[in-house]
C-alpha cells in the first residue's frame, strides 16, 4: 500500500449502530474513518433491544463497554409464558451465577442508548469524521481507492467503503442488487411509560408470551421508567419491506384468543411503529 493510499480514510455509508460499530473497530486497527449519514443528524430510531453476554464482550472490544453498561437495565430473569392460559413455560435466572458462567450480564437497553454509547466512543477517538445530510448515490473504484458521489453534489474518496446504510442500501444495490426478501412477518414496537404500565406486569425481566402464530415481548428500559412492548405476527396480506405507523385495530385482529394478562400489552400503547420484515 502506498503512503498516499494509506493516508486515505475508510468510508462508512450509514451512521447507525452498524456503521458506528464498524467505525470504532477500524479506528482500533489504526485507520481514519469518514462516516456519511443521509439524515440531518446522527441518531437512532426504534425501541428496546436485549443484550446477551456476548454483546458486552463486543462493546468491550470496541472500547465502549462501560458506557453501555451504564445505560443498560439488568434483569433478574428471563421468562416465557403461554399466551393462551398464562402457564409458565420456563424461567432462567440472570443473577450473579449467570454472570460468572458467561463472563458478562444479560441486560436490556433502548436502541438510542446503544447508539449514544457508540457515537460518544467514536467522537472521543478524534479519528472519525462525520458528514450528515449526505446520501450516497453511486460508487466508483479503481485499484487504489473508492469514490462515492452523494446527492448533495459532494464526493468523498477513501481506501475502502463499508455499506451500513440499511435494508435499502444504495451500496449493496450497486454491487449485489438483491432486493430485501420479505418474510411476511410484521413486528409492532412501542415504548410505554412506567406510570401507564400494568403493575402486575412490571417485572424486572425479559418476558415473552407465546401462542399459535404469535408472540408478545415486554421488558423494562431506562432504569425501569419505561417498558418496551413488541408484538409479532405473520401477516395475512402481502407485505413490502418498510417502517410505518401502526394500527391498534390490526394488532387486536391477530390476538383474539390470548389471555387477559397478555392482552393488556396490546391495549397499552398510544401509538405503534410497524416493521414489515
Secondary structure, DSSP 8 states (H G I E B T S, - for coil): --HHHHTS-EEEE--SHHHHHHHHHHHTTT--EEEE-SSSS------EEEE-HHHHHHHHHHT-HHHHHHH-EE-SEEEEEETTT--EEEEEE-SHHHHHHHSS--EEEEHHHHHHHHHHHHHHHT-EEEE-S--EEEEEE-SS-EEEEETTS-EEEESEEEE---TT-HHHHHHT-------SEEEEEEEEEGGGS-GGG--SEEEEEEETTEEEEEEEEGGGTEEEEEEEEE-SS---SEEEE--HHHHHHH-TTS-HHHHHHHHH-SS-EEEE-
